[in-house]
Structures are given as C-alpha cells and as structure tokens.
Amino acid sequence: MSFFDEMEQRLNAPGDFAQAYVIAHEVGHHIQKLMGITDQVDRLRRQLPTEEFNKYSVRLELQADFLAGVWAHHSQQMTRMMESGDLEEALNAANAIGDDRLQKQQTGRVVPDSFTHGTSEQRMRWFRKGFDTGDLQQGDTFNANPL
C-alpha cells in the first residue's frame, strides 16, 4: 500500500484506476511467468552484461503494461466497470513511473542505458495498445521495433 501512497503523494498519480493499472501490471508479470517468458529473460540475466540485459528488462516490463491494458479492455467490454477519467488515471500512472521521469526527479538527469522499465511514453503507449486492441497477439514487445 505504501507504493500507492507514493504514487498519489509524490508522483501525482492518484486514483483507484491508477492502482488497478499497477495491480494489473503485476498480474501481467504472473502471466509472463506462466507463459515461460520470465524464465527466458532470467536466463539472459546470467549471460549478458547489465547494460545489455536492461534492454530485455524494459521489453518485459512494457509487455506487462500491455497485458494490463488487455485486462482493462476486456474488463470494460464485459462489465463496463470503467468510469469517466479511469483511462486517464491509468495513463497518468504509467507516465509517472517511467524510468526517464523517475530518474529526472531523483537525480536531475536521464541515463537511458540504465532503464529497466521503459520511458513514460513507452509505458503509456503499450498500456494504450493493449487497451485499444485487447489482442494478445499485438503484445510482442521483444520483436517490436521501435519500442
């Protein structure tokens, strides 16, 4: 719960749907684990230098953002659970926790080679792609170019 407090107070990303996005992102990681994607990426962690591995870490995180968007798409289709402003809350949260924005806030500079989760723009774009399409086939961040 402390992360949600930090999102609201320090990162200016409040809202129940901002929290739902974060939870759905974490569920996305569980789906990646079930699909064997996480294990494939973990094997690379042992084989690659940190800077090179970070590129795969970003792709894993962006795919989890995409999966969160797919969840939101299908939840909305099935239950109409979203309220006015919910999509904006999720996108604002994705923006708030991008590596570039967090690094700029913490150190005053941005070091792309150290990114592990993706830029604010990438995180918003991949969540939005999942939300707009609802199609799991559209979420191959590992072969997407550019990210």
Secondary structure per residue as TSV (DSSP state, phi and psi in degrees):
chain	resnum	aa	ss	phi	psi
A	1	M	-	360.0	-24.2
A	2	S	H	-65.0	-31.7
A	3	F	H	-64.7	-38.2
A	4	F	H	-66.0	-37.5
A	5	D	H	-62.5	-43.3
A	6	E	H	-64.4	-41.5
A	7	M	H	-57.9	-44.4
A	8	E	H	-72.4	-48.0
A	9	Q	H	-84.4	-46.2
A	10	R	T	-93.6	-35.0
A	11	L	S	-99.0	-3.8
A	12	N	-	56.0	46.7
A	13	A	-	-130.0	67.5
A	14	P	-	-82.8	169.5
A	15	G	S	120.3	149.9
A	16	D	H	-66.5	-33.8
A	17	F	H	-79.2	-24.4
A	18	A	H	-62.5	-42.0
A	19	Q	H	-66.8	-40.1
A	20	A	H	-61.6	-38.6
A	21	Y	H	-60.0	-46.3
A	22	V	H	-63.0	-43.7
A	23	I	H	-64.0	-43.8
A	24	A	H	-63.6	-36.3
A	25	H	H	-60.2	-44.8
A	26	E	H	-66.7	-37.4
A	27	V	H	-64.1	-36.0
A	28	G	H	-57.3	-39.6
A	29	H	H	-63.1	-36.6
A	30	H	H	-64.9	-41.0
A	31	I	H	-62.1	-42.3
A	32	Q	H	-60.2	-38.8
A	33	K	H	-64.1	-45.9
A	34	L	H	-62.8	-32.7
A	35	M	H	-83.3	-6.5
A	36	G	T	86.7	-0.4
A	37	I	H	-67.0	-43.8
A	38	T	H	-60.3	-42.8
A	39	D	H	-63.8	-38.6
A	40	Q	H	-62.2	-43.8
A	41	V	H	-68.7	-38.9
A	42	D	H	-61.3	-36.1
A	43	R	H	-62.3	-37.2
A	44	L	H	-66.1	-31.8
A	45	R	H	-57.0	-36.6
A	46	R	H	-81.2	-15.3
A	47	Q	H	-103.4	-23.2
A	48	L	S	-112.3	151.4
A	49	P	-	-62.4	154.8
A	50	T	H	-53.3	-48.0
A	51	E	H	-58.6	-40.7
A	52	E	H	-72.2	-41.3
A	53	F	H	-62.7	-35.1
A	54	N	H	-54.2	-32.6
A	55	K	H	-63.0	-36.4
A	56	Y	H	-75.2	-35.7
A	57	S	H	-60.5	-43.7
A	58	V	H	-59.6	-45.4
A	59	R	H	-63.8	-37.0
A	60	L	H	-64.4	-44.6
A	61	E	H	-66.2	-41.9
A	62	L	H	-65.9	-33.9
A	63	Q	H	-66.4	-37.2
A	64	A	H	-64.7	-36.7
A	65	D	H	-63.1	-43.6
A	66	F	H	-58.3	-46.9
A	67	L	H	-62.9	-34.8
A	68	A	H	-62.6	-39.5
A	69	G	H	-65.8	-39.1
A	70	V	H	-62.4	-42.5
A	71	W	H	-58.2	-48.2
A	72	A	H	-61.1	-41.4
A	73	H	H	-57.3	-54.0
A	74	H	H	-71.9	-33.9
A	75	S	H	-63.0	-41.8
A	76	Q	H	-67.1	-41.7
A	77	Q	H	-61.0	-41.2
A	78	M	H	-82.7	-37.0
A	79	T	H	-124.7	-8.7
A	80	R	-	53.2	40.9
A	81	M	-	-77.6	-16.9
A	82	M	-	-78.6	142.9
A	83	E	-	-106.7	166.8
A	84	S	T	-54.8	129.9
A	85	G	T	92.7	-10.5
A	86	D	H	-63.9	-45.7
A	87	L	H	-60.2	-40.9
A	88	E	H	-63.8	-37.5
A	89	E	H	-61.9	-44.3
A	90	A	H	-64.6	-45.1
A	91	L	H	-65.3	-38.1
A	92	N	H	-63.8	-40.4
A	93	A	H	-64.6	-44.7
A	94	A	H	-59.4	-40.2
A	95	N	H	-64.6	-42.4
A	96	A	H	-66.7	-26.7
A	97	I	T	-109.8	21.6
A	98	G	-	-71.6	144.6
A	99	D	H	-55.5	-42.2
A	100	D	H	-62.3	-44.9
A	101	R	H	-67.6	-43.8
A	102	L	H	-64.1	-42.9
A	103	Q	H	-63.7	-42.6
A	104	K	H	-61.6	-41.9
A	105	Q	H	-67.2	-39.4
A	106	Q	H	-82.4	-38.5
A	107	T	H	-122.2	-10.9
A	108	G	S	83.8	0.1
A	109	R	S	-142.3	165.1
A	110	V	-	-120.4	130.1
A	111	V	-	-122.8	90.9
A	112	P	G	-55.8	-33.8
A	113	D	G	-65.4	-17.4
A	114	S	G	-98.0	1.3
A	115	F	-	-60.6	139.3
A	116	T	S	-124.8	-12.2
A	117	H	S	-124.9	-14.8
A	118	G	-	104.8	162.3
A	119	T	-	-74.6	165.4
A	120	S	H	-57.1	-45.0
A	121	E	H	-61.8	-44.2
A	122	Q	H	-63.3	-43.4
A	123	R	H	-64.1	-43.0
A	124	M	H	-65.6	-43.5
A	125	R	H	-63.7	-42.9
A	126	W	H	-72.0	-37.1
A	127	F	H	-61.5	-46.1
A	128	R	H	-63.1	-38.8
A	129	K	H	-62.7	-43.0
A	130	G	H	-63.0	-42.1
A	131	F	H	-66.0	-45.0
A	132	D	H	-68.7	-38.8
A	133	T	H	-94.7	-39.0
A	134	G	-	64.6	14.1
A	135	D	-	-109.3	110.7
A	136	L	G	-56.2	-29.8
A	137	Q	G	-65.9	-16.8
A	138	Q	G	-87.7	0.6
A	139	G	-	-104.3	26.2
A	140	D	-	-83.3	81.5
A	141	T	T	-69.0	-19.8
A	142	F	T	-74.0	-22.6
A	143	N	T	-112.7	2.8
A	144	A	-	-73.8	137.2
A	145	N	S	-147.7	115.4
A	146	P	-	-80.8	169.4
A	147	L	-	-70.0	360.0
